[in-house]
Amino acid sequence: MIRNKLHGLRHWLVSSMVFVAFFASSCESYLDRAPEATISDKDVYGSFISFQGFVEEIYNSVVDIHKVLGGNQFYNFSASDEVLSTVPLPWDDGNYWNQTTFLYGATPNFNYYSNLTGMRVWPFAWYAIRKANLGLSKLDLLEATPEEKNAIKGQCLFFRAFFHFELMRYYGGLPYVDEVQSSSEALTLPRLTYKETALKVAKDFKEAADLLPLKWDGTTMGSATLGNNAQRITKIHALSLLGKNLLYAASPMMNESSTGQNAYDTDLSKQAADVLADVIKICKETGVYRLQTWATWTDNFWVWSPSNRDRPGGTEVIMNQTIYIPSYVRFTTNRTSNPVQFGAGNNRVEVPTHNFIKNYGMANGLPINDPESGYNPNDPWTGRDPRFYVDIIYDNVRMVDNATAAAAKQNEFAQLANNGLHRNGTTASSNVAGSVTGYFYKKWTPKGCNPWDNRWGSFQSYHPQMRLADVYLMYAEAVLHGYGSPLSQSPGAALTAVDAVNTIRNRATLPNLAGKYTGSKDAFMKEIIRERAVEFAFEGHRFFDLRRWNIAGNDEYLQKTAIDFDRAANGKPTNLKERVVVTRVFEKRHNWLPFQLKDTKLYEGFPQNPGW
């Protein structure tokens, strides 16, 4: 939730007025207003402050898939990169009906302050779409400056597009709901193809971008909340999501579902490249968003904040996760997989798979399967991509600084060999969880977050929804498939597809891609796939990327593996052997999630997804 000087007023508006407005005013065509109701449409929509309070509730409908169901559910969406135990998860087993607990849910709980674990993708997306449409239908009641009117309309258009896009990523083409629906009339909206839906999403994102400010600080309407506007939707949000929406629609899986062609849509790829080029250009010219330096890269994900008021994101995160409980931010973030970060009971953690770890190349910039990389399979964790050492806990990595107590000393260094303290899913103490793969990850839990160093009190951690780094890598992919080669660029842009990828690699202190990987579309695309895996490891992109590329069912992504080894006297691993832990089930039908049966029976024009 956006914290600002109007928090108390806005919270009152949300609690006391929004729901009355939504369930009474928006439904006035088919529900009679209660005689005792005293809040009018004008009260809610007549001024900028009250209307903005109405709109800001939509921000809270953005569901973080890492945290629904009261615990981390990301491993359900993680394709080949994470595993919980040796027992296949329902989704790994091909049971996509299991989405009910964390995408559909039961009746949604709209009390954000008491039950954030009730947040679900499906009901909250439709709820937010209805609110956005309701807001758009009430704009004529708003008495405000042109700047304020544009901001209200722009946010409503953005969220209508955003939540349709959010649903499309899971389910494919949908009816596009662009007006307030009446419950007294039969549902007749046709289910569109993915491309048809995406073009309607694009229209709303484009109009929103034309209306929204570049940043709220510096505007008259943002002056009352100066310094607390970072999470508010801007022109860059709208353009970045516009580019992402177009690239998704251009991608092979989506294009195949729309046209039957398992290939990129060239025209949509060009459109995506051009929009993303604009984002990069605007950000360079204005500095409104900038890539973090390598020294501050982790600011994208976590910060030490003694006051608990500093927020991760730095200069790079365009759209961050929503904070549902401002006074308890950590509860709205992922527990990740540090084995000693929490107290008793944290003995079931999701961990990186060894086959995913292979995506991390070497410090010389070459992938580990390149004969010239210098990779030594008998010393696999030496000389790797610098991001490996920031993201991953491997054997003998230090995890505890304050190792004075006996338990702390015991857990000071990761013991991930075959018979190690932190291995095989066993619990050695109430504070220790085991890994079934030989790894943990620490992208959101730096050293210090454990019962002995106990630095949780000054720690804040978020999952980014959109980073500027993503804009660069999406631009590279869109240019490659729209304009034809790794050395192509969007007209008027200052960088080629290769330049965009190198920008992100150079930030991580890696050299430019070797020429052998930039000479053909296929070779370069493989590096884009690998670069996205590493740069966005565990950020929620992988499940969607592998599917949209139509490769989620490829053999190399089906097996989730562990690395078994002993620790030699010199501390190095020995007797290394890769072992399959789980083999995922993935068929053509798993490109899209099934709708719940009750939804496919709403009306004849809403069919089930193929194969379900």
N, C-alpha and C positions, 0 to 999 in steps of 0.2 A: 504494500500500500504506500502511496505517495505521502510522505510526511512533510508538512509545511505549517506555516503560521495560521492557516485557516483550518487546521486539522480538527479542532473541536467543533467548529461550525459545520464542516463538511461531514464529520461523523454523525452529527445530529441530523443533518439533511438526509444522509444515507439511511440512518436508522428509522427516522420518523416520517420522512416524506417519500423516499424513493419507492418503497414497496407499496405504499398507498397509491402513489402515482402509477406504478406499473400494473398492479392488480386491479385498480379501479379505473383510473383515467384511460389507460391504454385499452381497456376492455369495455369502454362505455357503449360500444355498438352492440354488445350482447349481454352486458350485465347492468342492472340498475344500480345507480349510486345510492348508498345507504343514506337515509335522511340525516343522520348525525355527522356525516363526513363534512369537514370544514376546510380541508385543503383542496384548493382549486388547481387546475392546470396552470393558471397564471402564477400561483405561488411557487410551483416547481420549475416552470420553464420561462418565467418572465424576466429573470435577471441572470447575468453571467455567473455569479457566484452559485446560485441555486442550481442552475442548469449544469454547471461544471461539476457540482457535487453529484448530480445524477449520472453524468458521463463517467466520472472517476470510478464508480462502482464496477464499470465494465473492465477496468484494469485488473480487478480482483478475480475476474473470470478466466484469466490466463493461467492455465494449469501447468505446473511443473511436473512432467512425467516422472522425474526422479523421486518425487516425494508423496505421490498419491498413495492412499491406503495406509498412511501412518508409518511408512517405512520405505526404503528404497526399492522401487520396482523397475529400475532402469534395466536390470539384467534381462527382463522380459523383452526388451526392445534392442538388445545389443548385438544381435547377429553373432559374429565370430569372436568378439572381443572380450566377453566376460562369461563367467560360469559361477554358480553358487555351490554346487556339490557334484558328486558323481551321479546323482539322480537327475535325469533330464527335467528341466522346467516344462510346464505345459506348452509354452510357445516353442521351445526347442523340439518338443515332441509333436509339433504340428497342430496342437490344439488351440487354434485362435479363437475358439468360442470362449476361452478362459478370460477374455478381455472384460467380462462383466464387472469384475471387482475393481478394475482401475481405469477403464475407459467409459463404461456405461454407468455402473453403480446402480443403486436403488434410487429412491427419491432424493434429489440433491439437497444438501443442507446449506442454506445460504447465510448461515451465521458464521462469517469468516473469523470472528474473534474466539469462538468456542470450539470450532471443529473444522480446522483446515484439512483434516484427513478425509472429509467428505467431498473434497474437490474431485470432480470427474470431467474428463474431456468432453464426452458426448452431451450431457445435459447442460453444462456450463457454456459450451459453444453456442448451442441453439438459444439459450437464455440471453447470451450477450448479443447475438444477432437480432433478437427481438427488441432488446433495449436500444440497439443502434438504430433500428428502423423506427422505433417509437420516437427517439430523439430527432431524427430527420423529419418526422411528420409534424413535430411541434416547433420547428424553427420560426414560424411566423409569429409565435407568441413572445419570442425573445426580443427584449429591448436592450440593445447593447451596441457597442462600437463595431464598425466593420471588421476590425481585427479580432474582436471577441467572437463575432458571428462566424467568421471563417474558421476559427480554432474549434468551435463546437462542431460545426458541420464536418470539418476535416477529420476530427477524432472519430465521429460516428461512422463516416465512410471508411476510414482506416480499419476500424474494428469489425465492421460488416465484412470487409474483404479478408481480414486476418483470420477470423474464425471460420469462414468458409474454407480458406486455404488449410487451416489446421485440420479440419475434418477430411478434406480431400486427400491429404497426405496418407491417411490410413485407409480410406474407403473408396477413393476414386471419384468420378463425376457425381454431382449431386443436383438436386433442385436448387436454384439460386433464389433465395428469399430476400427480395428487395422492397418489401412493404409489409406493414403490420397485418398479420393474418387474423381472421376472425374465426373463433371456434364454432360459430353457428353455420359456417359454410363448409361444404365438402372440400377436402384437399384435392387439388387437381394439378399442381405444379409438376411438370415432367422432370424426370431425372435426366440430366444432360450428360454428354460425354465429358471426359476430363478436360479436353481442350475448350469446349464450349463454356464450361464452368470457369476455367482459368481466365478466359478472355473477359468474363464479367468481373472477376476478381481484379484483373488488371485495370479495367476501367475505373473501379472504385479507388484503387491505390493511386492511380494517376491523378484523379481529381483531388484526392486527399493531399497529395504532394503539392499541388498547385495552391492549396488553401492554408497549409500548415506553415508555421514559422521555421526558420532554420534552427533556432534555439529559443527557448522561452525566456531565459535570462536576456535582458536587453529589450524585451517588449514591454509595453505599458501594462498589459494584462498579467505579465509574469513578475512585475516589480513587487507585488505584495508577497510573493513567495520566493524572492530572490535567493539563489543559492540552494534551493530545494526543488528545483525543476528538472533534475537530471533524468528522471524516469518518464517524463511526459513525452507523448508522441510528437515527432517533428517531421519535417520534410524528408530528412535522411532516413528515418524509419520507413516512411512510405515508399521512397524510391528503392531502398535496399530490399524490402519485401516484394516490391513490384518485380525487380530483377530476379529474385529467387523464385517467385511464382512462374515467371516466364521460362526460366531455365528448367524448372521441374516439368512444366508442360511440354517442353522441347525434348526431355529425356526419353530414352528408348522405351521404358516400360509404359510411361504415360502416352507416348505417341502411338505405341502399339495398341493400347486400349482404345484410342480414338480413331486411328486410321488403319490399323493392321500392320503397320510398318515398324519392325524392331530396329529402329535407327533414330538418330536425332532429327528433329524438325529444323531444317536450316533457317527458315525465316524466323521462327520463334527464338532460335539461338542468337541470331543477329539482334533481334529486339532486346533480348536479355543483356547481351554484351554492351549495347549502346546505353542502356539505362545504368548498368553497373559502372561503365566508364564515366558517366555523369557523376555518380556518387563519389568515385575516387577523385575526380577533378574538383568537385565542390569542397571535399574534405581537405585537399591539398591547398586550395586557394584560401579557404577560410580558417582552417585549423579546428573546425568544430569537432571533428574526430581525428585522432592520429594513432598510428600503431604504437603500442608500448615499446620501449626499448627492451633489449634482452634482459638487462639488469632488473627491469621492473615488470617482466612478463607475467609473473604470478599475481600482479595487481588485478589482472583480468578476473581472477578466481577467488582470491582471499586477501585480507589485509589484517594486520594487527591494529586494533583500535581500542586503546584504553578507555575512551569516552563512549564506545559502542555507537558512535554516530557516523564514523567513516564507513564508506561502502566500497566494496570491490567494483571494478569496472574501469577505473582509471580514465584514460583518454580514448580507449579502443572499443569498449563495449557499447554498442549502439542501443540494444534492447536487452535489459536484464530481467531476471526472474522477478516475479511479483513477491513482495514480502507481505504475508498475510497477517502476521503478528509482529508489529514493529518492535515490541519490547522483548521478543524472543526469536531473533532472526535465525539462530542456528537450528531451531526446530523445523524451519522451513527449508533447510538445505540437506543435502545428501550426507549420509554417514560415511560414505566411501568404504575403503577396505583396510585401513590401518588396524592391525590386530590388537593394539593396546590403547586405542584412543578413548574408549568409553569404559564405564564401570561394568559391574556384573551383568551378565546376560547377553553381551554383545559377542556371541560366539557363532553367528551365521553371517558371513560376509561374502559379498561378490568379489571375485578376484580376476585379474587379467589372464587371458589364456596365452600359452607360449606361442601359438601360431600368430596371434595378434602382435606379440612383442617383436616378431620378425619384421614388421613394417618399419621399425626404427632402424635407420641405416647407420652408417659409420660417420665419424666426425669429419672425414674427408669428403663427405657428400654422396658417397656411392651406396647403393643398396647392398645388403649383406650377401646377396646371391651373385654379385658382380665379382668375377675372378680377380679384379684389381682392387677390391675394397680393403683387403687386409683382414677381413673377418676371420677369427679363429674359433671354430665350433667347440674347441676344448677350453676356451677362455672367453665365453660369449658375452660378457658384460663389460669388457674393456674396449675403450676407444669408440663408443657409440655416439650417435646424435645427441647433442646436449639436452634435448628435451626428454630423452630417456631418463636421465638422472634427476630431472625435476618431477617427472610423472610416476616413476616406478620404484618400488621397494623390492630389491632382490637380495640374495643371500649375503649376510654380513654387513648390510647397510645399517648405520646407526639410527636408532629410533627414539632413544631417551637421553636427554642431557643430564638430568638430575638423578644420577644412578647411585644414590647413597643407600636407599632402602634395599633390602634383600630382593624383593620382588622386582624393583626397578633395575637392579643390577642384572637380574636374570633375563630381563627383556631389553637390555640396552642395545643389543645388536640383533638384527633379524636372523633367525635360525631356520632356514628354509630347505636344508638338505633333507634327504629321505626320512631320517629319524629326528629331525629338528623339532624344537619346542613349538615353532609356529607353523608346522607343516601338517598336512593330511586331514584338516578339518577337525582335529581333536582339540580339546580345551585343557590347557595345562593349569590354568588358574581362572578365577572369576573374571579376570581382566584380559584374557588372551583368547584370540580366535585363530584357527588354523587355516592355511591355504591348501587347496587341493591341486594347485597348478605350480607352486613354487614361486609365486609372486603376490605382492599386494600393490596397490597404487596409492599415491599420496597427493594427487593433483589438488584436492580440496582440503587436505589435512596435513599441514606441514609439521615437521618435528616440533614438539612442544605441546601438541594436542594429545595428551595422555594423562593418566591419573597422577603421575609423579611430577612432571613439569607443570601440569595444570595451568596452561595458558589459555584455556577456553574463555575465561572472563574477558579477555581483550581481543577476541577473535571474531571476524565476520567472514562468511563465505557464501558466494552465490554461484548459480549456474547461468552463464550467459545464454540468452536467446539468440542474439545476433552480434557478431564481432566484425570489425572492419577487415580483419584477416579473411573472414569468409567471403566478403565482397571481392577481395583480390582473387581468391582461388575460384570463385564462381565466374568471375570475369574471364579468367584464363580458359576455363572449360567452355564457356559460351563462345568466346572468340575462336577457339580451336574448331568447334563444330559448326559455327556460323560462317566464319570467314576463311576457314579451310586449312590453316596450318599453324604450327607452334609459333611461327614468326609473324603471323598476321596480327592486326590490331583493329579495334573499332575506329571508324573514320573520325578523325579529330582527336583521338586519344593519344596520350603521350607514352604509352607502353604497350608492348606486344604481350601475347599470352605467356611467353617464356619470361619476360620481364616481371610479370605479375607473380609468377611462382617463385622466381628468384628473390623478389622483394621479401616474401615471407621466410624463405630459407635463409637469406642473409641476416634477417633479424635474429634468427636462432644461431648465428655465427657460423653457418654452413656456407660453403662456396657455391657458386652458380652451378646449375645442372651441367653435367658433362655433355659434350656435343652428341655422343651416342644416344642420348635420351631426348634430344630436341630435333632430330632429323626426320622423324616421321610422326604421323598422328597417333599411331598405335603405341609407339614407345613413349611419347609424351603423355598420352592419356593414362598409361600405367603409372607414371610418376605423379600425375594429379591424384589418382586413386590412393597411392601410398602417402602422398603429402597430406591429403585430407585426413587419412587415418591417424597420422602422427600429430598434426597440428590441433585437431579437434578430438583427440582421444578422450573417450568417456563423457563427451559433452552432449550426446544425444543425436548426433548426425548419422551415425553409422547405419542404423537400421533403415533409415530413409534413403541414404546414398546407395547402398548395395541393391536395394529394391529398384530404385528409379533407373539405375544403370542396367537393370535386367541381368544381374550376375549373382544375386543372393543365393541361387541354387547351384552355383558352380562348386565343384569338388573342394577347391581350396578354402571355401567359406563354410563348408558343412561341418567339418570336424573341429572340435574344441579340444586343444591338447594341453598337456602338462609337460614340464621338464623334470625328470627324476635324476638325482645325482647324489653322490656322497661328497663330503668335504674332506679334502686332503690336509695333511699336516701343515702345509704352507698357506692354508685358508682358501685355496682355489678349489673350484668344483672338479670332480673326477667321476668317471663312469657315467657320463651324461647320456640320457636316453629320452627321446620324445615319446610320449604316450598319449593315446586318444582317451579323453575323459568322457566326452559326449559326442554323438553324431547327430546333428540337427536334421529334422525332417523338413524339407522344403520342396513343394511342388508348385506348379504354375498357379494354382488357386491361391497360394500364399502371397502372391503379389499384393492382393487386397484383403483386408479383414472382412469377415462376414458381418452383415447387419444382424442384430437380434431378430428372431422370427416375428416378434410382435410388431416390429417396425416395418417389416416387409408386407404385413397384412393391413397397413393403414389405408392404402388405396392401390388400385391396379397399376398406376404409373410409377410405382416405387419397387423395382425388382431387386432380387437378391444378387449378390456378386457371383460371377461364374465359378462353378465348382463347389459352391456351398449349399 
